Amino acid sequence: MYSIKKVSELTDIPIVTIRAWENRYQIVTPLRTGGGHRLYSEADIETLKWIKAQMELHQLKISEIAFQLKNNKTAATTADFGVQAEPGMGSSYSELGERLYQELTALDAVQAHRTIDFAFSISPFEDVFHRLLAPVLYRIGDAWESGLITVAQEHFASQLVMERFNQFHRILPVQAHLPAAIAFCPEGEHHHMGLMLFSLFMRRKGLDVAYLGPNTPLAGLSQLIALKRASIVAVSVSDPRLLAKLEAWIEACRAEHPGIAFVLGGQAFRDCPPSLAEYARSGDPADWESWYQSTVLPIRQRDVRV
């Protein structure tokens, strides 16, 4: 990610011009840090370079180029934005998914990142995670379990996508007035794509999320909750054999931390004990928004009163 000063240097476009194009035409949509500073991706830089070239080569006005981008974004190709990938890469999620799968299984990090950068340039980041990265990782996991690819290929793909997750998780701003959360998969659970997606949702809402990831021992987590002053605990489990131990831990945790809110996701909770079912949520982002409204906002209001 690049600062607006660095982007200006790389594109030879004045800072004031970049800001004007962004504010008036939404040509690029940089992320913002907690301090409000803009952060641009490589795809944003390529877009700005392409715009400048169109203005110089074809004597087009910025308003004309912005109109073209708005109407043709969903049909854009990598050549349009100067992304150095092979010709023929379409912008539909099925096409991008097939290409990304081939690049990841070929251990081609350079092309895989370019494909992901292009996806971020034409879609909101949460859509890219839900509709491109998650399905590709699930497909890679299935291929590994079926013996079609090696464990090394699966690890490579997982780590590359984790890099992109960490990128957003790190820079999304935290709202100090919102409750803190921890997110983990218990020991023995290695599937954490769903947890990553939900953690990104919480981070986008402004929650301070400590992401512990997969295979996290339950011992010591109660002390971590106290240290973090966390009011929310998010847990993802796909293996139902892990539920009994988790249920006992949640009961003990509730006794030690009254008022703490749990949110549980994963296949294991489709048929789980009633004591856990009350916390279970589906993978539907609309259900997550409902959870946020019904759980997080009341916690915020309670903490304000306190």
N, C-alpha and C positions, 0 to 999 in steps of 0.2 A: 504494500500500500504506500502511496506517495502523498506528500503534502502539496498544497496548491502552489507553493513556491517552486517545488521540484517539477511539478507538472508544467508550469510556465516555462521553465528552463528546457525541458525535454521537447516541448511542442513549439516553442518560440511564439507563444500566444500570451499577451499580457494578462496578469492576474485579474485586473479589472474586467477584461473581456470575458474571461472564463466565468467569472461570477455573474456577469450580465447574461451570458448565454444560459447558464444554469437557472437563474432566477426567472428569466422571461420565457424560455422555451423548454426547460427541463431536458436539455440535450443529454446531460449526464446527471446522475443522481448519486453523488458521493456519500459515503457513510460519515458520521460525525462522532467524535470522541466525547467523553463526558464533559470536556471543556469547550465543546462546540466547534472544534477544529475539523475542517474537511479532510477526508482521506479518500484518495482516488485509486482505482484498480488499474492494472495494465490495459484492460479492455476500455476503460474510460480514456486513457491516453491515446489508444489506437483510434477511438471514435473522434477525438479532437483533432488528431493528425489528418484523418480522412476528411473531416469537415473543412479544414484549412486548405487541403489540396483541391477539393471541389470548388471552393471560392476562388482559388487562384487559377485553376485550369479552365473552368467554365464560366467564370465571372458571375457566379450565383450569389444572391444575397443570403444572409443567415436565416432570414424568415422563410425563404424558399427551401433551404436545406432542412430546416426544422420541420416543415410541412411534410417533406418526403420521408424523413425519419419516422414521424408519427404515424404515417399511413402505411409504411412499408417495413416497419420494424419486425413484425412477425414473419416476414418473408425474407429477411436479410440473410446474406451468406457471409462466410468468413472473409471472402474477398472484399466485400463492401466495407468492412471495418479494418482491413489490413491485418487480420489475424493470420499468421503464417501457418496455415494447415493445408492439407491437400484439398484440391478442388472437389466440389460435389457434396460438401457437408451441408445438409439442410439444417433448419432451425427447429423442426418439430422435436418433441421430447423423445419420440421413438427413434428418430434418426440419430439424434445426439447420443441417446442411450446406447445404441448399437455401436457407434463409433467409440464412445468412452469405454465400453466393455472391452473392445479389441485393444485399445491403447493400454488399459490397465493390465490386462492379462499378458500383454507383450512387454510389460515393465517399462513403458515409454512415458516417463514422467513429464517430459517437455510438452509433448502433444496432448497428454491428458490435461495438464494445467491450462493449455490454450483452449481446449474444448470447454472446460469449465468456465474459464474467463469469458468466452463468447456467450455461454448460457447466462452468466450474470449480467452481461451487457444488454440482453434483450428481455430479461424477466426479473421480477423481485427475488431477492436471495432466498426467501423461504420457499418460494415455488421451485427454485432450482434444487434445494435440498429434498423437498418432498417428492417432486416429480421426475427428477433426474438422478441425483446421487443415491438416494435411498433405494430405488428400484434396481439400480446397477449393482449396488453392494449386496442386495438380497439375491440377485441373479448369480453373482460371483460366489456367494456363500453356498447356494444350491449346487453350483458347478463343482465346488471343492468337495462337498459331501458326496457327490455322485462320482468323484474320481476323475472329473474332466480337466481339472486344473490342480496344481500343487498347492500345498499350504503356504509356500513362499509367495506365490502369486496372490493368494488371498490376503496375506499379511501386507504385501506391498500396496494393494488397493485400499485396504482399510486404513493404513497409515497415511496415504495421500489424502483421502477424504477427511481424515482426522485433522490434518494440517489446515484444510479449508475451514473446518468447524472451529478450530482454535483461533483462526484469524478473525472470524466474526465474534466469537465469544469474548475475545480480548478487547475489541474496540467498541462494541455496543455500549452506550452510556448507561450508567447505573443511577437510579433515582434514590437519593438517600432516604426519602420519606417512605419508601416501600419496604416490605419485610425481606429479610435474607432467606436463602434457601440452600440446601445441599441436595445433590443428585447422585445416585449411585445404583449399580447393580450388585446384589450380594455375592458373596464368595461362591464360586461355582457357575456363575452366570457370565457369559462372555459376549452375548448379543446385546449391543448397546446403541444401535442406530436409532431406535425409538426414543431412548433417553436423550440422545444428542438433539434430536428434533424438538423434544419438549423443552429441553434446557435452552435452546435457541429462542423458543417462544417466550419463555420467562425472561430471558435477557432482553429481547426486543421490547417487552413490557417495562423494562427498567429494573427488574429484580437483580440483586447481587447474588449470583449463583456460584457456589463452590462445586465444580464438576469433578467428582471422584472417579467416575468411569466404571468399567467392568471389574468383576472379581474382587469386590471390596469386602474385607472381613468386617463383621458386625461389631466385633470387640473394639472398644474405644470410640465408637461413633457418638455415643451419648456425650462424652466429653467434648467432642468436636462441635456438636450442636450448641453446647453451652459457650464454647470459645467463639463460635461464629455468631452467636445470638440468633440462630436460625429459627424462624417461625414455621417454615415449610420444609418437608422432606419428600423428595420425589424418588420413587424406586421403580425400576423396570425389571421384570422377570418373565422369561419364556418357559422355564423348566418348572412344572408344578411340584416337583419333589423338593424344591427349596422353600415352599410356602410355610411349612410347619415351623421351621426355625425362624423365618421372618415374622410370622404371626406372634410368636413368643417375644421376639425382640421389640416389636411395635407395642405390645401390651406393656412391657417394662419401660419403654421409652415414654409412653403416655403418662405413666405413673410418676416418672422423674421430671417430665416437662409438660405439665398440664397446659392445655390450650394449643399444643403444637398441631399443625395440619399435615396430614399425609395425603399424597396423591400417587396412585399406583397404576402402572400400565404394563402391557405385555400379554402374550397369549395365555400365560399361566392364570390370569385373573378372569378368564371367561367362565370358569366354573370353580369358584373358590369359596372358602368359609365365609359366612355372613359377616363376621367381624372384619374381614378385609374387603368384602364386596362394596361396602359403603364408601370406600376410598377409591375404588377402581374407576378408570376413565378409558374411553376408547381412543383410537388413533385419529379421530376426526378433529381437525383444528377448531371446528365450530363447538365441539364439546369442551375443548380447552378454553375457549373464550368464555363459555358458560361457567366453567370452574373458576376462572379468574374473577369474574363478576361476583360469584356467590361465595368465594373463599378468600381470595387475596384482598379485595377491597374492604370487606369487614374486618380483616386483621389490621389493615392500615388504620381504619377508623378507631378500632379498639386501642391500638398503640398510641394514637394521637390523644385519646381521652386520658390514657394513663400518664 
